[in-house]
Amino acid sequence: MASGNAAGGTENNDRMGNPHLTRVVWDRAHRRVVSVWDDGAQTESRLPDRAAVDALIPRVTIDLENWCALADLADGQRVVVEAGGPQSPWVRWRRPVVYLDQNLWVRLTQAVHTPHKVSETELAAAAQVFEWGRTLRVVFPLSTGHLAEIGPARIEYRRTLVPTMLHLSRGWQMRDINGVRADELRGMFSMIGGAEHPGRFAASNVMTLDEGALLAASTSAENPLAPGDGQVHRFVAWITAHYGAMLDLEAVDNTRGTGLAAQWAAMYQEFATLLHTNPAARANSRKLILRRQLMDYARQVEHAIDTAGVDPTLATAWLGSDNAPDNFSALPFAGTLYEAVHARVRNPGDAWNAHDFVDMHYLSCASAYANIVVCEKKAADYLTRAWRRRTGGAKLFTSLAALVDNLNPPPVPAIIATPPPTQYHS
């Protein structure tokens, strides 16, 4: 079978008795693709010599019966990647979505590798979280914010942390926050033309299995396991690229990103000082912070106005109105970030740091579209304030123990099967 038919092309339909493809194994270490049929037959094709041999993920198996992929890592571990698309049982089955801040991912990893660093209460809670992951009862998405924080980290830190994240996330991602904000802004400006809501859309568009969603501004509704059109190949390519990048032990130089985040923090530190020393500025703080945030992503605002089909003059006047802060606050993610930043700049004693950029942006988005967010106490406090004047928002907890005490996810439905081991004749 040619590798182009590995997803079930014409050969899948030509075999006697109409057997169907059940698994496709990309054995990159041995440069071959093995297709396994339900009648026990196997066909094999060679990967081209120019195909890169991935030492970090030497083998990926597409399990067509269970709608997932199994990635074998170089250290012998295996992680499951659920496949998305309109027909995916993983997408249709609505599990609780729990977004973990990076410090909680670290705690889960410590519970396995250095349990002496974790309290007994958190150890017990971590065991329950891993059990939820094993029994497929909870979704734990990853975000670009997580990647930004693990990239520059020490080798010893990533070697244990990354596999933990891959095991529990199972391919789930929080969509790129720039794409989420762009959609919300477009919805907000569309409201000027008569839309009924300011950019609110289904959480399933944000917490998604669409490959590459955490790095892309838009998502795809394509079926990653569709036969014969190369989509399976793209699914495998995404797994090896995304997971391989996370598993790579070479640290990423994030000097520029840290510098930009420090500038962002310094700017809001100046705002906090201004509001503390200038009564007139404090009285108009909501408008001032809105203006500042609109400047931060001016290009997105311009693009949203253009794609919403709104007259720029009308949109500018609308943004300058007395109602603008409340209109903006109604946006799920962008409004949460706005309210959280506003609450914080009015607290002059709270110093701003570069790492606040990731925390405030990604936790604000997660609190708008996840069911639960687990984060540090200070972040939870500002998120609580951000939702005080608004409806919705994720439940907020500050420890694994609190999460376990307050979450009782439903059991796995019978239609969802645990993927079988990857086996084929060598």
C-alpha positions as CSV (number, residue, x, y, z in Angstrom):
1,M,0.0,0.0,0.0
2,A,1.3,3.4,-0.8
3,S,1.7,5.7,2.2
4,G,-0.7,8.1,0.6
5,N,-3.5,5.6,1.2
6,A,-2.5,5.0,4.8
7,A,-5.7,6.7,6.0
8,G,-7.9,4.2,4.1
9,G,-7.8,5.2,0.4
10,T,-8.8,3.1,-2.6
11,E,-7.1,-0.1,-1.3
12,N,-9.4,0.0,1.8
13,N,-12.4,-0.5,-0.6
14,D,-10.9,-3.0,-3.0
15,R,-10.1,-5.9,-0.7
16,M,-12.4,-9.0,-0.9
17,G,-15.2,-9.0,1.7
18,N,-14.8,-5.2,2.2
19,P,-12.6,-5.4,5.3
20,H,-11.8,-2.0,6.8
21,L,-8.7,-0.4,8.1
22,T,-8.4,-0.5,11.9
23,R,-4.9,0.9,12.5
24,V,-2.1,2.6,10.7
25,V,1.4,2.6,12.2
26,W,4.0,5.2,11.3
27,D,7.1,3.4,12.3
28,R,9.5,6.3,11.7
29,A,12.5,4.5,13.3
30,H,12.3,1.8,10.6
31,R,11.0,4.1,7.9
32,R,7.8,2.2,7.2
33,V,4.0,2.6,7.4
34,V,2.1,-0.6,8.4
35,S,-1.7,-0.8,7.8
36,V,-3.7,-3.3,9.9
37,W,-7.1,-4.5,8.7
38,D,-10.0,-6.0,10.6
39,D,-9.5,-9.4,9.0
40,G,-5.9,-9.6,10.4
41,A,-4.2,-8.8,7.2
42,Q,-1.4,-6.2,7.1
43,T,0.1,-4.1,4.3
44,E,3.3,-2.2,4.4
45,S,4.9,0.7,2.6
46,R,8.2,2.4,2.9
47,L,8.7,5.9,4.1
48,P,10.9,7.9,1.7
49,D,14.6,8.0,2.6
50,R,14.3,11.8,2.8
51,A,11.7,11.5,5.7
52,A,13.2,12.6,8.9
53,V,13.7,10.0,11.6
54,D,12.2,11.4,14.8
55,A,14.2,10.1,17.8
56,L,11.8,11.7,20.3
57,I,8.7,10.0,18.9
58,P,9.8,7.0,16.9
59,R,6.3,5.6,16.3
60,V,2.8,6.9,16.0
61,T,-0.2,4.7,15.6
62,I,-3.6,5.9,14.4
63,D,-6.3,3.8,16.0
64,L,-9.3,4.3,13.7
65,E,-11.6,2.2,15.8
66,N,-11.1,4.3,19.0
67,W,-10.6,7.6,17.2
68,C,-7.2,8.4,18.6
69,A,-3.5,8.2,18.0
70,L,-0.9,6.5,20.3
71,A,2.5,8.2,20.3
72,D,5.4,6.0,21.5
73,L,8.1,8.2,23.1
74,A,11.8,7.5,23.0
75,D,11.9,6.6,26.7
76,G,9.3,3.9,26.3
77,Q,6.3,5.8,27.5
78,R,3.1,6.0,25.4
79,V,0.7,8.9,25.3
80,V,-2.8,8.9,23.8
81,V,-3.9,11.8,21.5
82,E,-7.6,12.1,21.0
83,A,-8.7,12.9,17.5
84,G,-11.1,15.8,16.9
85,G,-13.5,16.6,14.1
86,P,-17.3,16.6,13.8
87,Q,-17.6,12.8,14.1
88,S,-15.2,12.5,17.1
89,P,-16.8,10.8,20.1
90,W,-14.3,12.8,22.2
91,V,-15.8,16.1,21.0
92,R,-19.4,15.0,21.2
93,W,-19.0,13.8,24.8
94,R,-18.9,16.9,27.1
95,R,-16.5,16.3,29.9
96,P,-15.6,18.9,32.5
97,V,-12.7,21.1,31.2
98,V,-10.2,21.9,33.9
99,Y,-7.4,24.4,33.1
100,L,-4.4,24.0,35.4
101,D,-2.0,26.9,35.9
102,Q,1.7,25.9,35.4
103,N,2.4,25.5,39.2
104,L,-0.3,22.8,39.3
105,W,1.3,20.9,36.5
106,V,4.6,21.1,38.4
107,R,2.8,19.8,41.6
108,L,1.4,16.8,39.7
109,T,4.8,16.0,38.4
110,Q,6.4,16.3,41.8
111,A,3.7,13.9,43.2
112,V,5.1,11.2,40.9
113,H,8.9,12.0,40.9
114,T,9.6,13.9,44.1
115,P,6.6,13.2,46.4
116,H,8.5,14.5,49.5
117,K,8.0,18.0,48.1
118,V,4.2,17.7,48.2
119,S,1.9,17.7,51.2
120,E,0.0,14.5,52.0
121,T,-3.3,16.3,51.1
122,E,-2.1,17.3,47.7
123,L,-0.5,13.9,47.1
124,A,-3.9,12.2,47.6
125,A,-5.6,14.8,45.4
126,A,-2.9,14.3,42.7
127,A,-3.6,10.6,42.7
128,Q,-7.3,11.3,42.1
129,V,-6.5,13.7,39.2
130,F,-4.3,11.0,37.6
131,E,-7.2,8.6,38.0
132,W,-9.6,11.0,36.3
133,G,-7.1,11.2,33.4
134,R,-6.7,7.4,33.2
135,T,-10.5,6.9,33.2
136,L,-11.0,9.7,30.7
137,R,-13.4,11.7,32.9
138,V,-11.8,15.2,32.7
139,V,-10.2,17.3,30.0
140,F,-7.0,19.0,30.9
141,P,-6.1,21.3,28.0
142,L,-2.6,22.8,27.3
143,S,-2.0,26.4,26.0
144,T,0.7,28.4,24.5
145,G,1.2,29.9,27.9
146,H,2.3,26.5,29.2
147,L,4.7,26.1,26.3
148,A,6.1,29.6,26.9
149,E,6.9,28.7,30.5
150,I,8.5,25.3,29.9
151,G,10.6,26.3,26.9
152,P,13.4,28.1,28.8
153,A,13.2,25.8,31.8
154,R,16.1,23.5,32.9
155,I,16.5,20.1,31.2
156,E,15.8,18.2,34.5
157,Y,12.6,20.2,34.9
158,R,11.2,19.5,31.4
159,R,12.3,15.8,31.4
160,T,9.6,14.9,34.0
161,L,7.1,17.7,33.5
162,V,6.4,17.4,29.8
163,P,5.4,13.7,29.8
164,T,3.0,14.4,32.6
165,M,1.4,17.2,30.6
166,L,1.2,15.0,27.5
167,H,-0.4,12.1,29.3
168,L,-3.1,14.1,30.9
169,S,-3.9,16.6,28.1
170,R,-4.5,13.8,25.5
171,G,-4.3,16.3,22.6
172,W,-6.7,18.9,24.1
173,Q,-5.6,22.5,23.7
174,M,-6.8,26.0,24.5
175,R,-7.0,27.9,21.3
176,D,-4.5,30.7,20.6
177,I,-5.6,33.7,22.6
178,N,-5.1,36.1,19.8
179,G,-7.6,34.2,17.7
180,V,-10.1,34.1,20.5
181,R,-9.8,37.8,21.1
182,A,-10.0,38.5,17.4
183,D,-13.3,36.7,17.2
184,E,-14.6,38.4,20.2
185,L,-13.7,41.8,18.9
186,R,-15.4,41.1,15.6
187,G,-18.5,40.0,17.4
188,M,-18.4,43.2,19.5
189,F,-18.2,45.4,16.4
190,S,-20.9,43.4,14.6
191,M,-23.2,44.3,17.5
192,I,-23.2,47.9,16.2
193,G,-24.8,46.5,13.0
194,G,-27.5,44.6,14.9
195,A,-25.9,41.4,16.3
196,E,-27.5,40.1,19.4
197,H,-24.4,39.4,21.5
198,P,-20.9,40.8,21.8
199,G,-18.8,38.0,20.5
200,R,-19.7,35.1,22.7
201,F,-19.3,31.7,21.1
202,A,-19.2,28.1,22.1
203,A,-16.5,27.0,24.5
204,S,-15.9,24.0,22.2
205,N,-14.3,26.4,19.7
206,V,-11.8,27.4,22.4
207,M,-11.1,24.2,24.2
208,T,-10.5,22.0,21.3
209,L,-8.8,19.0,19.7
210,D,-8.2,20.8,16.4
211,E,-4.5,20.2,15.6
212,G,-2.4,23.2,16.0
213,A,-5.2,25.3,17.6
214,L,-3.0,26.6,20.4
215,L,-0.7,28.2,17.9
216,A,-3.1,29.2,15.2
217,A,-5.5,32.1,14.9
218,S,-8.3,30.0,13.5
219,T,-9.5,26.4,14.0
220,S,-10.5,23.7,11.6
221,A,-13.6,21.5,11.6
222,E,-12.0,18.9,9.3
223,N,-12.0,15.2,10.2
224,P,-8.4,14.3,11.0
225,L,-9.1,10.6,10.3
226,A,-10.8,11.2,6.9
227,P,-9.7,8.5,4.4
228,G,-7.5,9.1,1.4
229,D,-7.0,12.9,1.4
230,G,-3.9,13.4,3.5
231,Q,-5.6,14.6,6.7
232,V,-4.3,11.6,8.7
233,H,-0.8,12.6,7.5
234,R,-1.3,16.1,8.8
235,F,-2.6,14.7,12.1
236,V,0.6,12.6,12.5
237,A,2.7,15.6,11.4
238,W,1.1,17.8,14.1
239,I,1.6,15.2,16.8
240,T,5.3,14.7,16.0
241,A,5.9,18.4,15.6
242,H,4.0,19.6,18.6
243,Y,4.9,16.8,21.0
244,G,8.5,16.7,19.7
245,A,9.0,20.4,20.3
246,M,7.7,19.9,23.9
247,L,9.9,16.9,24.5
248,D,13.0,18.6,23.1
249,L,15.4,19.0,25.9
250,E,17.3,22.0,24.4
251,A,16.2,25.1,26.2
252,V,14.5,27.9,24.2
253,D,16.0,31.4,24.4
254,N,13.1,33.6,25.5
255,T,15.1,36.7,26.2
256,R,13.1,38.8,23.8
257,G,9.7,37.6,25.0
258,T,10.7,38.2,28.6
259,G,11.8,41.7,27.7
260,L,8.5,42.5,26.0
261,A,6.6,41.1,29.0
262,A,8.7,43.2,31.3
263,Q,7.8,46.3,29.3
264,W,4.1,45.5,29.5
265,A,4.4,45.0,33.2
266,A,6.3,48.3,33.7
267,M,3.6,50.2,31.7
268,Y,0.8,48.9,34.0
269,Q,3.0,49.6,37.0
270,E,3.1,53.2,35.8
271,F,-0.7,53.2,35.5
272,A,-1.0,52.0,39.1
273,T,1.2,54.8,40.3
274,L,-0.8,57.3,38.2
275,L,-4.1,56.2,39.6
276,H,-2.8,56.3,43.1
277,T,-1.4,59.9,42.8
278,N,-3.9,61.5,40.4
279,P,-7.5,61.6,41.6
280,A,-8.8,62.6,38.2
281,A,-7.2,59.6,36.5
282,R,-8.5,57.3,39.2
283,A,-12.1,58.6,38.6
284,N,-11.7,57.8,34.9
285,S,-9.7,54.6,35.4
286,R,-12.1,52.3,33.4
287,K,-11.9,54.5,30.3
288,L,-8.1,54.9,30.6
289,I,-7.4,51.2,31.0
290,L,-9.8,50.4,28.0
291,R,-7.9,52.9,25.9
292,R,-4.6,51.3,26.9
293,Q,-5.7,47.8,26.1
294,L,-7.2,48.9,22.7
295,M,-3.8,50.3,21.9
296,D,-2.1,47.1,22.9
297,Y,-3.8,45.2,20.1
298,A,-4.7,48.1,17.7
299,R,-4.1,46.0,14.6
300,Q,-6.6,43.4,15.8
301,V,-9.1,46.1,16.5
302,E,-8.7,47.6,13.0
303,H,-9.1,44.1,11.5
304,A,-12.2,43.4,13.5
305,I,-13.8,46.6,12.5
306,D,-13.0,45.8,8.8
307,T,-14.2,42.2,8.9
308,A,-17.4,43.2,10.8
309,G,-18.3,45.6,8.0
310,V,-18.6,48.6,10.4
311,D,-17.9,52.2,9.3
312,P,-14.6,53.0,11.1
313,T,-15.8,56.5,12.1
314,L,-18.9,54.9,13.7
315,A,-16.8,52.3,15.5
316,T,-14.3,54.9,16.8
317,A,-17.2,57.0,18.2
318,W,-18.7,53.9,19.8
319,L,-15.4,53.0,21.5
320,G,-15.2,56.6,22.9
321,S,-18.7,56.5,24.3
322,D,-19.6,56.3,28.0
323,N,-20.9,52.7,27.4
324,A,-17.7,51.5,25.8
325,P,-16.2,50.0,29.1
326,D,-19.3,48.0,29.8
327,N,-19.6,46.9,26.1
328,F,-16.0,45.7,26.2
329,S,-16.4,44.1,29.6
330,A,-19.1,41.8,28.2
331,L,-16.5,40.0,26.0
332,P,-15.7,36.6,27.6
333,F,-11.9,36.6,27.4
334,A,-11.0,40.2,26.5
335,G,-13.5,41.5,29.0
336,T,-12.1,39.3,31.8
337,L,-8.6,40.5,31.1
338,Y,-9.8,44.1,31.0
339,E,-11.6,43.8,34.4
340,A,-8.7,41.9,36.0
341,V,-6.1,44.4,34.9
342,H,-8.4,47.3,36.0
343,A,-8.8,45.7,39.4
344,R,-5.1,45.3,39.8
345,V,-3.9,48.7,38.7
346,R,-6.2,50.2,41.3
347,N,-4.1,48.4,43.9
348,P,-0.8,50.4,44.1
349,G,0.8,48.0,46.5
350,D,0.8,45.1,44.1
351,A,4.0,45.1,42.0
352,W,3.8,44.0,38.4
353,N,6.4,41.5,37.0
354,A,7.1,40.0,33.5
355,H,5.6,36.6,34.4
356,D,2.2,38.4,35.1
357,F,1.7,38.7,31.3
358,V,1.3,34.9,30.8
359,D,-0.8,34.5,34.0
360,M,-3.2,37.3,33.3
361,H,-3.8,36.6,29.6
362,Y,-4.1,32.8,29.7
363,L,-5.9,32.5,33.0
364,S,-8.4,35.2,31.8
365,C,-9.1,33.2,28.7
366,A,-9.4,29.9,30.6
367,S,-11.8,31.4,33.1
368,A,-14.1,32.5,30.3
369,Y,-14.2,29.1,28.5
370,A,-13.2,26.3,30.9
371,N,-15.4,24.9,33.5
372,I,-12.8,25.1,36.2
373,V,-9.5,27.0,36.6
374,V,-6.9,26.0,39.3
375,C,-4.3,28.7,39.9
376,E,-2.5,30.6,42.6
377,K,-4.5,32.6,45.2
378,K,-3.6,36.1,43.9
379,A,-4.7,35.2,40.3
380,A,-7.9,33.6,41.6
381,D,-8.6,36.8,43.6
382,Y,-8.3,39.1,40.6
383,L,-10.3,36.7,38.4
384,T,-13.0,36.7,41.0
385,R,-13.1,40.5,40.9
386,A,-13.2,40.4,37.1
387,W,-16.4,38.3,37.1
388,R,-18.0,40.2,40.0
389,R,-19.9,42.6,37.7
390,R,-20.6,40.0,35.0
391,T,-22.3,36.6,34.5
392,G,-20.5,33.4,33.8
393,G,-16.9,32.4,34.5
394,A,-15.2,29.2,35.5
395,K,-15.1,28.0,39.1
396,L,-11.8,28.9,40.7
397,F,-9.7,26.8,43.0
398,T,-6.2,27.2,44.4
399,S,-5.2,23.7,45.1
400,L,-5.6,20.1,43.8
401,A,-7.3,19.2,47.0
402,A,-9.9,21.9,46.5
403,L,-10.5,20.7,42.9
404,V,-11.0,17.1,44.0
405,D,-13.3,18.1,46.9
406,N,-15.5,20.1,44.5
407,L,-15.6,18.1,41.3
408,N,-17.4,14.8,40.7
409,P,-17.0,14.1,37.0
410,P,-19.4,11.7,35.3
411,P,-18.1,8.2,34.5
412,V,-17.0,7.3,31.1
413,P,-19.9,6.3,28.8
414,A,-19.9,2.8,27.3
415,I,-19.4,4.1,23.8
416,I,-15.9,5.2,24.7
417,A,-13.4,2.4,24.7
418,T,-9.8,2.4,26.0
419,P,-7.4,2.1,23.1
420,P,-5.8,-1.3,22.8
421,P,-2.0,-1.8,22.8
422,T,-0.2,-1.0,19.6
423,Q,0.9,-4.3,18.1
424,Y,1.9,-5.4,14.6
425,H,4.1,-8.0,13.1
426,S,7.7,-6.8,12.6
